[in-house]
Amino acid sequence: MSSEAFSEIFKAGRIGRSKHLAGNIASEIAAMGLRMKDYQVAMEAVAACADIREDLTAPIKKRIQEGTYKVTAEEFAEKLMRKA
């Protein structure tokens, strides 16, 4: 919050509106705190996840190493178009 906003709050307080404005500001600060907490929890959850899902990639990796994984250009293009 800028110093100008605080100045306005104090000016408003002199004319009897301080309780209303202070309540609004307190509500906004509380809401911002909750949003920041939600953001923090989400970031921690993302950080805890593995970058690569081994359960999905391990079988394909094995087939590639064995030389049994074959994909035609048509299959690849079809899958790409379905995802788009």
MARKOL-777861 format. One record per residue (C-alpha): x, y, z. Coordinates in pm, whole numbers, padded with zeros to 5 digits, always signed. Example, Ala and Ser with C-alpha at 12.3 -4.5 7.8 and 13.67 -1.06 7.14 Angstrom:
+01230-00450+00780;+01367-00106+00714;
***
This chain:
+00000+00000+00000;+00140+00340-00095;+00202+00630+00139;-00064+00827-00051;-00322+00563+00038;-00227+00584+00405;-00251+00963+00389;-00602+00934+00247;-00701+00698+00528;-00582+00941+00790;-00754+01232+00617;-01076+01031+00601;-01040+00954+00971;-01053+01323+01049;-01395+01349+00890;-01545+01044+01061;-01497+00771+00799;-01197+00602+00954;-01381+00302+01097;-01534+00216+00762;-01206+00257+00571;-01002+00081+00839;-01245-00211+00826;-01214-00231+00448;-00837-00219+00465;-00823-00481+00739;-01050-00708+00533;-00833-00658+00226;-00514-00733+00419;-00670-01047+00569;-00786-01164+00225;-00441-01098+00081;-00287-01301+00363;-00515-01595+00281;-00430-01573-00090;-00059-01568-00008;-00100-01872+00219;-00288-02058-00058;-00011-01965-00303;+00255-02088-00060;+00077-02422-00011;+00039-02465-00388;+00407-02386-00450;+00513-02637-00183;+00293-02904-00345;+00445-02838-00687;+00798-02846-00545;+00727-03183-00383;+00624-03342-00715;+00874-03527-00929;+00969-03365-01259;+00932-03697-01441;+00659-03950-01376;+00865-04266-01366;+00553-04487-01358;+00466-04364-01708;+00810-04327-01859;+00982-04644-01734;+00796-04891-01963;+00853-04673-02270;+01219-04621-02178;+01262-04999-02148;+01103-05059-02489;+01325-04793-02648;+01637-04958-02499;+01521-05300-02620;+01449-05159-02966;+01084-05264-02955;+00930-04916-02936;+00810-04820-03281;+00593-04521-03367;+00493-04434-03722;+00476-04077-03842;+00099-04119-03887;+00053-04234-03526;+00260-03945-03402;+00071-03690-03613;-00267-03831-03507;-00178-03811-03138;-00047-03457-03185;-00368-03347-03355;-00584-03504-03082;-00393-03312-02814;-00429-02985-03005;
***
